[in-house]
């Protein structure tokens, strides 16, 4: 794996500075692949309607699956799109104390390849009210800033995904101009 840029490290102390983190040696590790999927100047966002926030496509790596393979699989499941990976140089680390979880998210930038098909959400995603939205780059900050997550996980996701957008902002502007 090539060197990755640490985009952001997030912990419970980002929400509560007085929070005392548990024993980090007891955390389980989850590796995930997620990022920005662009189609004609719009970015795929999943609106998690049950918990009042949006998230970028992505999810956990399966055994023996590469970062790129995982993202392509997740993009197809969550958006119905095949994609071409343009960049995979970032990483975000989340210390989720409530879950005793260290999540390492490998971050990618990709563009839609071919036609948009039907997504195939998992039952948990359906239960959380996932709705696919394609948001223009110039509206993405407004959408994410207006989110008000009502669950623990959503607070992390809001910071994480805003950080991913900011990390790739210049490359997104160049793509938009193409």
N, C-alpha and C positions, 0 to 999 in steps of 0.2 A: 504494500500500500504506500503510495506516494505521500509526502508530507502534506498535512492539512493545516489550514489556518484556523485557529480557535476563534470563532466568531463571538461566542458568549458562553459564560458559565452562569447557571441559574440555580438558586437554592431558596429554601423557605425564608432565609434572611432577606431576600429581595422584597418580600411582602411584609415581613415582621422583623425589623432589625434586632429585636430582643429575643428572637427564637433561638433556642439552644439545640443545635443539631445533635442527632443521636450518634451512636458509634458507627462511623463510616465503614469500618471493617465488616459490618454485618449486612451491608447493602448487597442486593442482587444486581446483576448487570444485564441491561437490555440494549442490544445494538439495533439501530433503526436507520432507514434510508428515507429521506424526505427532501422535498424542495419545491422549486418553482417550475410549473408547467405553463408555457406561453403558447397562445394561439392568436395570431393576428392582433397583437398588441393588448391582449387580455390575458389575465392570470387566473388559473383554476383555483377556486377556494371552495372548501366544504363548509357550509353553514351548519354548525351544530346547534340546531334550533332549540333543543331541550335545555341546553346550558348557556345559550346566549353568547356564542363566540364563533369565529371562523378559524379554519386551519388549512394549511397547505397539504397537498396529497403526500402520502407516505405511510410507512409502518415498519414493523419489525422484520429483521432479516431472518430467513429460514435457514436451517442447517445447510452448509455448503453452497450458499447463495452469495454471489458477489453484491457489492453495494449497487452497482448499475442494474443488475438483474432484479434486485429487490425493488428498486424504484420503478423500473419498467412494469413489473407485475402490479405494484400498488397503483400506479397511474392508470393502468388498464382497468383494474377492479373499481377504482373510485371515480374515474372520469370517463371511462370507455374509450380512452385514447392510447394509440401506440405513440411512442415518443423517441426522439433522438437526443441523447445526452450531449450537452454543449460544454459543461463544466462540472467538476466535482472536487472542488478544492477546500470546502469548509467543513467545520465540525462544531456542534454545540453539545455542551455537557450539562445535564440536569441532575441535581441532587434532590430527589423527591423524598424528603424525610418521612412523610406520612406513610408512604408505600415502602420505605427502606429500599429505594431503587436508585441506581445510577443509570441514567439513560444517556447513551452516546448516540447522537444523531449525525450521520454523515449527510452532508448537504449538497444537493445537485441543482443545476439549472438545465432545463430541457425544453424542447419545442415539440409541438404536436406534429406527428408524421401521418399523413393520410387523413381520412375522414374521422369525425367524432362518432363513436358508436354508443351503445347503451352501457351504462355502468352496472356493476354487479356488487352491490354493497353487502357486507356481512350483516347478520341479524343484529349484532350489537350496534352497528352503525345506523341501521334502520331504526332501532329502538331509541337512539339518541337524536333522531330527526335529521340526519345528514341530508343536505340539499346542495347539489352542485351549482355553483355560480361562476360565471366568467366575468371578472371585474377588470375594467380598463386600468392601466398602470397609474394614470393620473387620479384615480378614485380609490386606489388600494389603501392609502394611509387613512383616509376618512372612514372607510369601512372598518379597518382594524382598530382605529382609535375609538370608535363608537361601541365596540364590543365591551360587554360587562359580564365576564364569566361568572357563573353562579356555582361552579364546582372547583375543587382543588386542582384538578388536572388542567382545566381551562386557563387558570391564572398563569401556569407555566407556558402553555401553548401560545398564549397571546404574546408574551415577551419573546419566546423563541422565534415565532414566525415573523414578527415585526423585525427582529434582528436579522433574519435570513433575507427579507426584502431589502433592508438597508445594505447588507453585504453585497448584494447583486444589483443595486440600483443603477450604477453606471452601465453595466452590461445590458440591463433591461432597456435603458434608454437607447443604446445602440441598436438593439434588436427592433425596437419600435420604429426606428428610422429606416429599417430595411423594407 
